[in-house]
Amino acid sequence: MNENKIEKQTFTYPFLFRIIFRYGNIIITPLLLLYTIPLVTFLDEKIILAFPLLVNLFLIYFLNRHYFDLYKILPYLIEADDEKITCSEFFLSKKEIVIYYDDIASLSGGIFENKISGIMKVCDEKNNLCIGFYQRLNNSGKLATIILSKVNRELYDIVLEKIKSGKQKVRK
């Protein structure tokens, strides 16, 4: 949309959030499994334990599913310049994804939908690429601003309308 020249900028997560986003499920899943073992052991004595057991198993499943989805789209290093976003340092992968601003077809989640938190997704449907980043990314607001200033006008207007309509709901 805007032809302002920007120099290459690098965005990363603070150390604590890198650990949480990479290894959070590896820490939490064994703890949930520790709670599951006694529930299974005493299930035949008290059938009421079936409910917390099912809750525990659902938590384990959805937590790990969420983390596996994150591993696919969450880069720990994002570089933005005038024409593209380069994403690297994915969990257990040496892949590098390059998304050109002109190819961005959708922006969703987080600030792009006027939400306080959540993962922000940038998708290039032409090349079937999608990356995500959280607001915990250092200067994530600046990255979102760069992306919005470089995408096509139609997409910019759509995102701007989502942001405006969300603010109007808050005022009512």
Contacts in CASP RR format, 6 or more apart in sequence:
PFRMAT RR
TARGET T0000
AUTHOR 0000-0000-0000
METHOD contacts of the structure
MODEL  1
MNENKIEKQTFTYPFLFRIIFRYGNIIITPLLLLYTIPLVTFLDEKIILA
FPLLVNLFLIYFLNRHYFDLYKILPYLIEADDEKITCSEFFLSKKEIVIY
YDDIASLSGGIFENKISGIMKVCDEKNNLCIGFYQRLNNSGKLATIILSK
VNRELYDIVLEKIKSGKQKVRK
1 148 0 8 1.000
1 149 0 8 1.000
1 150 0 8 1.000
1 151 0 8 1.000
1 152 0 8 1.000
1 153 0 8 1.000
1 156 0 8 1.000
2 149 0 8 1.000
2 150 0 8 1.000
4 149 0 8 1.000
5 82 0 8 1.000
6 80 0 8 1.000
6 81 0 8 1.000
6 82 0 8 1.000
6 146 0 8 1.000
7 81 0 8 1.000
8 79 0 8 1.000
8 80 0 8 1.000
8 81 0 8 1.000
9 79 0 8 1.000
9 80 0 8 1.000
9 81 0 8 1.000
9 139 0 8 1.000
9 142 0 8 1.000
9 143 0 8 1.000
9 146 0 8 1.000
10 77 0 8 1.000
10 78 0 8 1.000
10 79 0 8 1.000
11 77 0 8 1.000
11 78 0 8 1.000
11 79 0 8 1.000
11 80 0 8 1.000
11 133 0 8 1.000
11 137 0 8 1.000
11 138 0 8 1.000
11 139 0 8 1.000
11 140 0 8 1.000
11 142 0 8 1.000
11 143 0 8 1.000
12 18 0 8 1.000
12 76 0 8 1.000
12 77 0 8 1.000
12 78 0 8 1.000
12 137 0 8 1.000
12 138 0 8 1.000
13 21 0 8 1.000
13 76 0 8 1.000
13 134 0 8 1.000
13 136 0 8 1.000
13 137 0 8 1.000
13 138 0 8 1.000
14 136 0 8 1.000
14 138 0 8 1.000
17 134 0 8 1.000
17 136 0 8 1.000
18 76 0 8 1.000
21 70 0 8 1.000
21 74 0 8 1.000
21 76 0 8 1.000
21 134 0 8 1.000
22 76 0 8 1.000
22 91 0 8 1.000
24 67 0 8 1.000
25 63 0 8 1.000
25 64 0 8 1.000
25 66 0 8 1.000
25 67 0 8 1.000
28 63 0 8 1.000
29 60 0 8 1.000
29 63 0 8 1.000
29 64 0 8 1.000
32 56 0 8 1.000
32 59 0 8 1.000
32 60 0 8 1.000
32 63 0 8 1.000
33 60 0 8 1.000
35 56 0 8 1.000
36 53 0 8 1.000
36 56 0 8 1.000
36 57 0 8 1.000
36 60 0 8 1.000
39 49 0 8 1.000
39 52 0 8 1.000
39 53 0 8 1.000
39 56 0 8 1.000
40 53 0 8 1.000
42 49 0 8 1.000
43 49 0 8 1.000
43 50 0 8 1.000
43 53 0 8 1.000
70 91 0 8 1.000
70 119 0 8 1.000
71 90 0 8 1.000
71 91 0 8 1.000
71 92 0 8 1.000
71 93 0 8 1.000
72 90 0 8 1.000
73 119 0 8 1.000
73 121 0 8 1.000
73 130 0 8 1.000
73 131 0 8 1.000
73 132 0 8 1.000
74 90 0 8 1.000
74 91 0 8 1.000
74 119 0 8 1.000
74 131 0 8 1.000
74 132 0 8 1.000
74 133 0 8 1.000
74 134 0 8 1.000
75 87 0 8 1.000
75 88 0 8 1.000
75 89 0 8 1.000
75 90 0 8 1.000
75 97 0 8 1.000
75 131 0 8 1.000
75 132 0 8 1.000
75 133 0 8 1.000
76 88 0 8 1.000
76 89 0 8 1.000
76 90 0 8 1.000
76 91 0 8 1.000
77 87 0 8 1.000
77 88 0 8 1.000
77 89 0 8 1.000
78 85 0 8 1.000
78 86 0 8 1.000
78 87 0 8 1.000
78 131 0 8 1.000
78 133 0 8 1.000
78 137 0 8 1.000
78 143 0 8 1.000
79 85 0 8 1.000
79 86 0 8 1.000
79 87 0 8 1.000
79 88 0 8 1.000
80 86 0 8 1.000
80 143 0 8 1.000
80 146 0 8 1.000
80 147 0 8 1.000
82 150 0 8 1.000
83 100 0 8 1.000
83 101 0 8 1.000
83 102 0 8 1.000
83 150 0 8 1.000
84 98 0 8 1.000
84 99 0 8 1.000
84 100 0 8 1.000
84 101 0 8 1.000
85 98 0 8 1.000
85 99 0 8 1.000
85 101 0 8 1.000
85 122 0 8 1.000
85 131 0 8 1.000
85 147 0 8 1.000
86 96 0 8 1.000
86 97 0 8 1.000
86 98 0 8 1.000
87 96 0 8 1.000
87 97 0 8 1.000
87 98 0 8 1.000
87 99 0 8 1.000
87 131 0 8 1.000
88 95 0 8 1.000
88 96 0 8 1.000
88 97 0 8 1.000
97 129 0 8 1.000
97 131 0 8 1.000
99 122 0 8 1.000
99 124 0 8 1.000
99 127 0 8 1.000
99 129 0 8 1.000
99 131 0 8 1.000
100 124 0 8 1.000
101 147 0 8 1.000
101 150 0 8 1.000
101 151 0 8 1.000
102 152 0 8 1.000
103 124 0 8 1.000
103 126 0 8 1.000
103 127 0 8 1.000
104 122 0 8 1.000
104 123 0 8 1.000
104 124 0 8 1.000
104 147 0 8 1.000
104 151 0 8 1.000
104 152 0 8 1.000
104 155 0 8 1.000
105 123 0 8 1.000
105 124 0 8 1.000
105 125 0 8 1.000
105 126 0 8 1.000
105 155 0 8 1.000
106 121 0 8 1.000
106 122 0 8 1.000
106 123 0 8 1.000
106 125 0 8 1.000
106 155 0 8 1.000
107 120 0 8 1.000
107 121 0 8 1.000
107 122 0 8 1.000
107 123 0 8 1.000
107 147 0 8 1.000
107 148 0 8 1.000
107 151 0 8 1.000
107 155 0 8 1.000
107 159 0 8 1.000
108 120 0 8 1.000
108 121 0 8 1.000
108 123 0 8 1.000
109 115 0 8 1.000
109 118 0 8 1.000
109 119 0 8 1.000
109 120 0 8 1.000
109 121 0 8 1.000
110 116 0 8 1.000
110 117 0 8 1.000
110 118 0 8 1.000
110 119 0 8 1.000
110 120 0 8 1.000
110 135 0 8 1.000
111 120 0 8 1.000
111 135 0 8 1.000
111 140 0 8 1.000
111 141 0 8 1.000
111 144 0 8 1.000
111 163 0 8 1.000
112 120 0 8 1.000
112 121 0 8 1.000
112 144 0 8 1.000
112 159 0 8 1.000
112 162 0 8 1.000
112 163 0 8 1.000
113 162 0 8 1.000
113 163 0 8 1.000
114 162 0 8 1.000
114 163 0 8 1.000
114 165 0 8 1.000
114 166 0 8 1.000
114 167 0 8 1.000
117 134 0 8 1.000
117 135 0 8 1.000
118 134 0 8 1.000
118 135 0 8 1.000
119 132 0 8 1.000
119 133 0 8 1.000
119 134 0 8 1.000
120 132 0 8 1.000
120 133 0 8 1.000
120 134 0 8 1.000
120 135 0 8 1.000
120 140 0 8 1.000
120 144 0 8 1.000
121 130 0 8 1.000
121 131 0 8 1.000
121 132 0 8 1.000
122 130 0 8 1.000
122 131 0 8 1.000
122 132 0 8 1.000
122 133 0 8 1.000
122 147 0 8 1.000
123 129 0 8 1.000
123 130 0 8 1.000
124 130 0 8 1.000
133 140 0 8 1.000
133 143 0 8 1.000
134 140 0 8 1.000
135 141 0 8 1.000
137 143 0 8 1.000
148 156 0 8 1.000
148 159 0 8 1.000
151 159 0 8 1.000
END
